[in-house]
Structures are given as C-alpha cells and as structure tokens.
Amino acid sequence: MSDVDAAALGARAEAMIKALAAISAEPGRLVRLFLTPEHRRAADLVAGWMREAGLTVSEDVLGTVRGRVGEGKRLLIGSHIDTVIDAGNYDGPLGVVAGILAAGHFKGRPPVPIDVLAFGDEEGSRFPATMASSSACAGVFDTGTLDMADRKGVTLADAIKAYGKNPDDIAKAAYRKNEVLAYVEAHIEQGPLLEAENEPLGVVTGIVGQSRWRVTVSGEAGHAGTVPMRMRRDALAGAAEMALMIERTAKENAASGMVATVGRFDVSPGATNIIPTSVAFTIDLRDMNDTLRHAAIETIRRDARTIAEARDLGVIFDPFHDAAAVACDSGLQQQFADAIGALGHKPIRLPSGAGHDAQTMAQLCPTAMLFVRCRRGISHNPAEYTSPADMGLAVAALIRFIENFKPPS
C-alpha cells in the first residue's frame, strides 16, 4: 500500500469544496442549478482539477464532466455538482472532489482504469425530474423528460441547447455494460447515525425507493366573509387534511422506515379574503421495501379521493418520479469495509434514506457507496458540515479501495 496523508487530503478537499461553494446564482446563499451559467463555471473548475490530477477530460451532452485515466474496463467514481436552493457545501461536491483526489494519488498509473464523473443533475432542483445526467450515463435516460419545463417555462431540451449541446446526442452519453466494472460514490451521510456511533465513515447497504407525485385539489373560490362554512368547497382545507393523512400513512409503516413529505403547497388565488379554489402540492414517499411503498401510494390515493368526495372537491394525482430501491453490491460493501478497517476505524453499515446517482447507475453496473459523517446529520441546509479530517479519511479509504479493488463477480 502507498503512503496516504489523510490530513493533507482533507485540507485539499476542503479548499476545493470552498471554491465550488463560491459559484452561486445568488449572493448570500448557495444556488447552483442544472445547465445554468453557474453549472458551466463549476464544470469548468472541476475539469481543471481533473487535468491537474492527470486525467483526460471530456463532457457529455447532459453536462457530465468525465475525467479518465488508464485503458480498459473501468471503475467509475462520481457524484454531482448541482445543489438544492439555499444549499450546504458538501452534498455532492464531496464525492466529486474525493474521486479526483483519489484518482490523482496514483499519478497516472492507477491499479484499475478509472473514470471520475461530475454529474450535473441529481437534486432535480430545476426540472421536475432527477438524475438526468447519471441516467444518460447508465443508458436509461427517459426522453419524455426533455419536454419538462422549469419554473420559467424553459424545457430541458431548450436548456441543453442553450448549454451548447444537442439533445439528439443523448444516446452517445451511455456507457456500454462491457466497458465498466462498477460505480462507487462517496457522499455525506445526511443523517445522524455515524455521529451517534462516533465513527467517521460508513458503508451503505442500500438506497431507498422513492415515489414523487404532484397532487392538484380543486374547489370553488368564494368570498371569505359571505360563504357559510357548511357550504364551502375549500381546496386548501381539503389539501391540508390530505397532508395529515399522508403523514399518518407513513407513521403506520414506521417499522419499515417509511417516510413521507409534503414539501410544497401552491395555493390559488392566494388572497387573504378569498376561499382557495385550487391547491397543488407534492408528495415524496420513501421506503427500502418497494412493495410497501407502492401499497402506501395506493392507500394515499384512495384516502385522498375519500376526503375529496366528502368535501365536494376534485383531486388529480400526477406521478413525476419513481425509483426502485437498490441494494449495494455485497462484495463492494466488504471492500469498503476492509478499507475503513485498514485506517483503524469501525465500518458502520447503514442504509441511505436519500436518493443518489448510485441508484441510477445500478441499472448499468454493480454499485457501492461510502458515507462520511456530517455534523448533527444536517443536509440541504447552509449549516451542512463535514470536517476536513473526516473528508481526508474518506479520500484515504477510497484510495485503499482502489488499491485492493476486485471486480464484482
């Protein structure tokens, strides 16, 4: 094994992440959305780091920056550089930075050929679909998403063109199954378990399945002072009752770890003295058991219709994301566990409650993930923080993983 200075790697990772965090669409908070000028600047910065690490750089039609070293079937290492709105600095960029530093450690002669991938769309913060970049790499891109529009009415197809790319080239972004060995990703945990165990690193056992829906509840506008309560068709009151029902459904499945979130409410006409005529809200439902997840969705749809009928309202469900639960490859898990153990730490095994590009890449090849402790488990929040020491250990573990890598059978 080569010598690894984890402290120096952690300091370098922190400097790189701070440089990326300075690229934002808004002063005072981090906003870096897919296929925007900020994405372009971040991609160019990452490409420069890849070249400094001795990697050959290219970029595909969905904006994924690829740094390559070595010839032959390859190990893919990656994460994303887009953010949520008002983001923390580490969610996504840590995995990209760790991949670059780990690949660069071998000075152009890694024991296995490597591609480091910086995906541009994992969060789905701009368009109502997630993981477009990794879907293209995995060869499972849904061309129907090209017609999806952001809040300004710009479609994904138009955004790709404005970024200087051609949507007709999407198929060219796909890896062939016979040219890849595996995909691995380092990522902050986004939860509190590693901190509770006082361990810096964990091995992900699997990634939860997700369902996302837009729900529109329609009623009738009326004067807030003149329509009696018994005669109202209040879309907001009905939607609020549905939101509580969704929460209750998840709690009834708590034994499997199910979680449900109503994260957005849009009320129309949105005036103080008018009964709401329409409400659109979102549902995000997650569980490691896909059968239970789909059953819960059917329960929610049935109970929402019951609520709507009782209140004389209309309700429409529109699905816009469904991702199956993914089990991480057991052999790759053990290789990460061995790498953590070689650094003198206990390899905690835990599932991921958040979605990741690894979930999509699993449709191409075996996948695994390395989790890194983050303070208080906070993520999707400016308070998100992972220490340089823990990041250095993550890069060191990734280097050990590469040195001893055995392709999944």
N, C-alpha and C positions, 0 to 999 in steps of 0.2 A: 504494500500500500504506500502511496505517496504521502508526503507530509502535507497537512492541511492546517492553515492558520485560521481557525474559525472566527477569532476576534477581528482579524483584518477583513475577512469576507463579510462579516456583519456590518462593519463600518462602511465598506464599499456599497453594500446593498442599501443601507440607509441613505447614503448620498444619492444613489441613483433614484430611489423612490421619492426623495425630496425634489429632485429635478423634474420628475414626471408630475408630481403634485403641483408644480408651478404652472403647468399647462392647463388652463381652465377657461371656459367661456364666460365666467362671471367673476368679478373681483370679490374677494372675501369668502368665497366658498368654491369647492371643487365640483365642477360640472364638465364632463368630457364625454360627449355622446358620439355614437357611431357615425362615421362618414361625414364628420364636420371638419372645419378648419383645425380645431383642437386635436381631433383624431389624427389628422395629417401631420401636425407638428410632433405629436407623441410618437407616431410611427417612424418618423424620420430620426428622432432621437434614439429610439430603440435600434433602428437599423445601424446607426453609427456605433452604438455599443457592440452590436454583433460583429461588425467589421473589426473593431478593436480587439475582440476576443478571437479573431482568426476565422470567423465564419463567412461563408459566401452567402450574400443576401439576395432575396427576391421578394416579390409581393404579389399576391393573387388578386383576383377580381373583387373579392369581398374584403380586401384590405388587410388580410393576414400577412404579417411580416414573417418571413421564414429565414432562419439562419442555419446553414448546412455545413457540416464538417464530416469528412470520411465518405467512402463509397460503399454501396451495397445496401442490404436490408437494414433499416434504421430504427433506432429508438426515438420516439417523438416526445419532447418535453415542452410543456406550454402552459399558458393561462391567458388572461385578457387584459387589455389596457383601457377599455371603456369603463365608465363609472355610473353609479346612480346619481341623482340630483342631490347636491349637498353631501358629497361622499366623504369617506375616510380615504387615507392614502394607500392602504395596503391590500385591499381586496382586489385581487387580480394582478396588479403590478409585481407583488412579491414573487409570484410564480414565474413571471417572465424574467425578472432580474435573476432569480435563483438559477433558472435554466441557462442564462447567458454566462453567469459566473462559473457554474459547474462545467459547462462545455469548454469555456476558456481555460479552465485549470489544466487541461490536457495539452494545451499549446499546439493544436492542430493534429494531434495523434491520439484520439480517444480510443479506448479498447473496443468500442462499438460505434458505428456511424450514428450520428445524431442530427436531428432537425430540432431547433428551438423555434417554437411558434408563439407569436404575439397576436392573439385573436382580437378583433375589433368590436365584437358584439356578443357579450354574454349576458349583460344585465337586462337587455330589452327596454332600455330607458327611452329610446327614441321611437322605435316602431313597435307595434303590438305583437311582437314575436321575439323569441330569444334565441341566442346561439346560432345566428345565421352564418357566422364565419366558420365555426367548427363543423356545422352541418355541411357546408361546402367541402371542407377538407375530408370529411367522413364519407362523402358521396351520397348524402341523404337530404340535400337541400330541397325544400318544398318550393317550387316555382310560384305557387299561389301567393307566397308572401311578397312577391315583387309588386303586387298591387296594393299592399298595405301602406297606409299613409301616416305620417307623423301629425302632431297637433297643428302644424302649419299647412297641412294638405299635401306635403311632398311625399310622393311614393318612394318605396325602396328602390324601384327601378330608376327613377329620376335621380335619387341620391347617388346611386352607383355611377351614373353618367356624369353627374356634377363632380364626382371624385376622380374623374378621368378614366373610368373603367367601362367595360362593355358587358352588360348583363348576359349577352349570348356566350360569354366565356366561362360561365359558372361551372359547367361540367369539367373544364380543364383544371379546376382547383382541386379535384378529388384525388386523393391517394388511391393507388391500387392495393388491394389487400396483400398481394405478394411482395410489396416493397416496404412493408412496415413490420416491426416486431412487437411493439407495444406503445402505449401512450401513458405517460405519468405526469402528475401535476402536483406542485407544492402550493399550498394555499393556507391563509389564516383560518383558524377553526371556525370563527364567527359564533362561538359558543363558549361556555364557561368550564367545560369538563377538564381540559388539560390544566387549567389554572387551579382547579379544585384538587387535582392529583399532584400538583407541584411538579409537573413534567413539561418540558418544552415542546416535545414532538409526539405526534400520534399517527397511527396507521388507520386509514379509512377502510371500513369493511364493506360499505355500500353507500349508494346515494338514493335518497327517497324519490319516489314517483311524484309527479305534480300534475294537477289539473288547474287550469285558469279559465274563468268564464267572465263575460260581460253580461249583466242582467239589467234589463230595462223594465221598469214598473210604470205603468201608465194609469192616470186617473183623470180628474177633471179640475181645472182651475176654478176658483171662486173667490168671492170677497171674504177676507178673514173675519170681518165683523158681522156679516149678514147670513152666512150659511150655517144652519144648526149642526151641531156635532153629529147627530144621528143621520144626517143627510149627506155627509161629506164623502168624497172619493179622493182621499188624501194619499197621493203616491208616496210621500216621504214617510208617513206613519206606517204604511204597509211595508215599505222597504226596510224601515227600522226593525219591525217585527221579524222580517226575514233574516236580517243580520243576526239577531239574537238566536234565532232558530239554527242558523249555520254554526254559531259558536257552541250551542248545545249539542249539535250533532258530533262535532269534533271531541267535545268533552266525554261524550258517551263512548267514544272509541279511544280514550286516552291510554288504554292498556297497550295498544299497538304503536303509540307515539304519534297518532294523528294530530295535525294542527290545521286550523282554518283561519283565514284572514280576509276580512272585508276592508280593503286598503284604500278604496277611493269611492267617493259619493259625489255625483254631479246632479244638482237639483235645479229644476226649471219650473217657473221662470226665475226663481231665486230672489224674490222680493219679500219684504217683511210682512206685507199686508195681503198677500195672495196665497191661497192654498196651493201647494205644489201639484202641478199637473203631470210631471214626469221626473223620474229619478233613474239614473244609470249608475250601477255600482259594480265592483269587481269582486270575484271570489278567487282566492288562492288556497287550494287544498292539497296537503302533502301527507304521504304515508309510505313506509317501506313495503307495505302489502298492497299490491295493485288491485287485488280483488276487493279488499275492504275499501280502498279509495273509490273505486268505481261504484260500489254499492252505496257509499255515502253520498256521492253525487246524485244518484237516483233518488235517495231519500230526500235530499235537499230540493230537488226539482219537484217532487211530489208534494212536499210540505209547503213549498212556495206557492204552488198552484192552489192549495187549500186556503192559504192566507189570502191570496188574491181574490178567490171566489167569495170568501166571507166579507171582504171589503169592497166588492164590486170593482175590482181593478184588473188590468191586464198585466201579464208578465211574460217576457221573452228571454230565453237563455241562448247565448251565443258563445260557443267554446272558441278559444283562440290559442290554447297551448295545452298539450298533453304529452308528458314524458314518462316513460316507464321507469320503474325502479331498476337500479343497476347494482349488481354485486361486483365488487372489485375482485380481480383475479387473485386466487389464494396464494399462488406461488410468488407473484409480485408483492403481495402483502408481506409474506415472510422475508423477502429480500429487503424490504424497507425496515422490517422489524430487526433484522440482523444488522443493518447499517446503523440504526439507532442504538442498538446494544453495543456495537463496537465503539461508540462515542461515550459509553458509560452511563447511558440513560435507559429507563424502562420504556419499552414501546407500548404505549396505551392503544388499545384498539377501540374504535368508536365509529358509529355511522355518521353520515353527513345529512343534516336536515335541510341544507341548501342545495340548489342545483349548481352544477359546474359543467364546464366544457367536457370534462372526462365522461360525463353521462352520455353526451352525443358521440364522442369518439369511441365509446364502447361498441358502437354499431360497425366500426371499422376493424378494431383490434382489441386485445386484452388491455385493460386499464388498471391503474392504481393511483392512489393519492396519499400525499404526506401532509398532515395537518401541523400547523405551527401555532403555539399558544398566543392568544391575544388578550390584552388586559380587560378583565371583567366580562369577557365574551362579547364586547360591543363591536358591532359592524354596521355598515350602511349608515354611518354617523361620523361627523368630524372627530369625535373622541376615539375612534378606532386607533389602536396602537399595538404594535409588536416590537419588542426590544431588539436592538442590534445584536445582542448576544444570542437571542433565540433565532434570529434570521441567520446568523453565522452558523449555528448548529444545523439549521435546515439545509443550507448550501453544503456543509460538510457531509451531512447524511446523504444528500443527493450525489455527491462525488463518490462516496463509498458504494452507493447503489450502482452507479455506472461502472466502477472498477470491478465489481463482482457480478455484473449483470448476467443472468441466464435467461434466454428467451423462453416464454411460456410454451409448454408442450402442446 
